[in-house]
C-alpha cells in the first residue's frame, strides 16, 4: 500500500511527540502535506492538510504562500486559509490548533504551491 498524507502526518506526530515538552512552539511544529487528484472536469485539485504536530496548542499560524490566489480555493469552511498579504497566509482565522488537530482545504491550480510554516504562537 502506498504511503498517504495521513501516514506522513501520523509519522510526523509520533516523531515530534517524543521530543521534550518545554512549553515552546515553533514553525517546525506545523506539518503541511498536500495530495493531488483530478475532478470530473479534469482540473488538477490539491488537498492540503495543516496540522499541529508539536506538544502544545498553537494559534496565529502563518504559512508562506507566494503567488497563491484565494480565487483558487475550494472553500468548505470560510476562514481556514486566508491570504493576509503577499506571501503570508493565515490558517484557521488565527484560531487555536490543539495538539494533533488539523485543518484541510482544497485548491485548483496547474501546479502545486510550496506551502510551509513561517510563524506560530503558543
N, C-alpha and C positions, 0 to 999 in steps of 0.2 A: 504494500500500500504506500502511495506517495505521501511525503510529508505535506501537511496543510498549514495554513496560517494559525489554526488552533494549536497544532502540535508545537509550532515555533513559540507561540505565546506561552504555552504551558511549560516548555523547557526553560524559557527566559524567567518565568515566575519562580521556578524551582531554583535556578542558579542565583537569582537575586535574593531569595528568601534565606539562603544560608550565610549571607554576609551579616556582620554585626550590626544590630539596630542601634542607632545613635540619635534618633530623632531628627536627622537631617534628610533633606531630599535634594536631588539634582536632576538635570535633564536626562541623565543616563537611567533614571528610574522609570522613564516612559518608553514603552515598547510601541513601535509603529510597524505594522505589517500591511502589505497590500496583495490582493489576488486579482486576477483578471478573468473576464468572461465576455461573451458576446450575447447581446439581447436578440430578440426575434427580428429586429430590423438590421442586424449585422453590425450594430455600433459596439465599439470597444468600451466596456464598463469596468471600472476598478472599484473594488470593495476595500475600504480602509478600516483597520482596527487600531485604535489608540488605547493603550492600557497602562494602568499603574502597576508596575512590577516591583516597586520599592516596598519598604517596610512601614511607611507612614502614609496617611492620607495626604493628597496634594490638591492644590487649587491653582487657578490662574496659569494653566498650561498653554504655552505658546509654542507654535510649530513653524519652522521655516517652510515657506510655500511659494518660492519665487515663481512668478508667472501664472499662478493659479487664478482662474477666473471663477467667481462664485456662480456664474450662469451655468457652469459645467456640473454643479452639484445636483444630485437627485435626492432631495431632502425627504427624509422620513419623519424627522422631528426638527423643527427650526432651532437654530442656535447651537447645533452640535459642532459645526465648523464654520467659522466666520473670518473673512479677511479683515484684519484690523487696519493694516497699512501694507504698503508694498513689501512682500517677502515675509510678512508676520501674520499668522493666522491664530485665532483664539479657539480653544477647544471647550465645548460644553458651557458656553457663556461664562467662562472663568469659574465655574462651579466646582464643587468638590468631587474628586475621584477617590473613593476609598481603595485600600489595598486590594488588588485583584479585580477592581472594576474596570470596565472598558466602555467605549463609545464606538459606534460603527456608522459609516456613511458610504455612499456610492457617488462616483462622478463619471462623466462621459468625456473621453478625450482620445486622440490618436496615439498618445504616448503617456507613459506613467510619470507623474510628477515625483521629484525627490522630496520627500517629506521627512523631516527629522526634528526632534525636540530642541528648542533653544533656551527655554526658561520655564521654571516651575517654582511654585511657592509651597511651603509646608503649612 
